[in-house]
Amino acid sequence: MLADYSASHSTPVHGTPFVRTLAKEMPSHVGADVLLQGWLHHQRQMKSVSFLLLRDRSGIAQVVVEDSHVRAMLGNVPHEAVLAVRGRVVAAPQAPDGVEMHDPVIDMISAGPEEPPVEIFRPVMQTQLATRLDHAAIALRHPNRVSTQRLLSAAMHGFRNTLTANGFTEIATPKLLEAAPEGGANVFTVDYFGRPAYLAQSPQLYKQIMVGALERVFEIGPAFRAEPHDTSRHVSQFLSLDAEMGFIRDHHDVMAVARDVLAGMMAKMAKVKSSEAVDIPTVPTTIPEIHFADAMALLGDALGQDLRDEPDLAPEHERWLGDWCEQTFGTAWLFVTGYPMRKRPFYTHPQPDDSRWSNSFDLLFRGLEIITGGQRLHLHSDYLAALDQRRIDVTPFAGYLEAFSYGMPPHGGFALGVERLIRQLTGAENIRDVMLFPRDIQRLSP
Ligand code: AMO
């Protein structure tokens, strides 16, 4: 039986006060009548029987339809219709999870007028990235995209848990700012009641200030960058997982915390049941480390180029180092330390024995930078000198500098671009493919 349920959402299916059963709970109901509710993932009409795949948050259930009248009506129902299906659970070794539903009574809760714009029933979506992003409202229903979102959620969970267990307090800082924390190049300016303001490129200034109050803080929040380049690893809004801690000896104390946080995140992600193969690697107790100058010497030799004056690693350098690390140390994780001071932001602490270099680091994962961090300046006079040297006006930084006027410990922290991490884990070609609603130079909706 197939009834139009769309006009009467509050009416229980056929007036039956059935409790909803999820697809993955079916095996424990063999022989019983249950009510499934979900989306019509796919249907296969055979000669004398139809197989419906009904998707809910737990997975996909198979429903066998033999009634010819129901089969005929179902033939016109587009993918993604929401159905309520009541029937008997039967053991069926050939079906997913070894069970299927027989003799269903089907009610339509809602359905589109036509087929959806992306075919999410296919194991891998065959559409172009732009089409998937234009129709994110539907594309995000694909089981692989659902798994990716669950991985991201587990990553945040692991980050929170590990830091909380280590005495860090979660904070939430403003995203509308008077001063650009990471320099002016890629900052979004907004009209703030007639005067300019900036969208936060990072919570950098506030997390440092809060070390003065809480010693150890972390934040999970959006960061905004006006990135003019259409690359596969940059977007204009990303999710930044930030931590900051006081009373460190140098950046190595921060790197040790970052390592533990990553291990905690991997442990949580390993528990996610994913619809596609995702290789969650172990994190070594000590992640290998190479100084920027040594990395450049290695790269220069390998590529036959003079890279001594390069201020930063290019993407192909990161990829090369990723392969080198895998071959040399057998791990996908590599710390590059000591980046040139001229390339790092004003708050960066120089390397004490050679101020060309800094007490900073990036973490490369499978050849892509996913973390930046380091030790910060902590003396007020050093900040005044650093801002002056870079010709940055101190006025908008007054509230930040106050923290250093009254005593701050040596401190440092890091930020992890979690979408980059998930991209590397899933092997997605583009960071946009692991994000819900990416923002970039072309795209402001959906
Ligand atoms: P950084 O600018 O390197 O450092 O950013 C930290 C991490 O954020 C990610 N990331 C991005 N992800 C997607 N799209 C972007 N446009 C983008 N830009 C950056 C990267 C990067 O490693 N305040 C410092 C961190 C610190 O020192 O604590 C900062 O923001 O994974």
Boltz pocket constraint, residues with backbone or C-beta under 6 A from the ligand:
constraints:
  - pocket:
      binder: B
      contacts: [[A, 182], [A, 201], [A, 202], [A, 204], [A, 225], [A, 227], [A, 233], [A, 234], [A, 235], [A, 236], [A, 237], [A, 238], [A, 240], [A, 242], [A, 243], [A, 369], [A, 370], [A, 371], [A, 372], [A, 373], [A, 374], [A, 413], [A, 414], [A, 415], [A, 416], [A, 417], [A, 418], [A, 419], [A, 420]]
      max_distance: 6.0
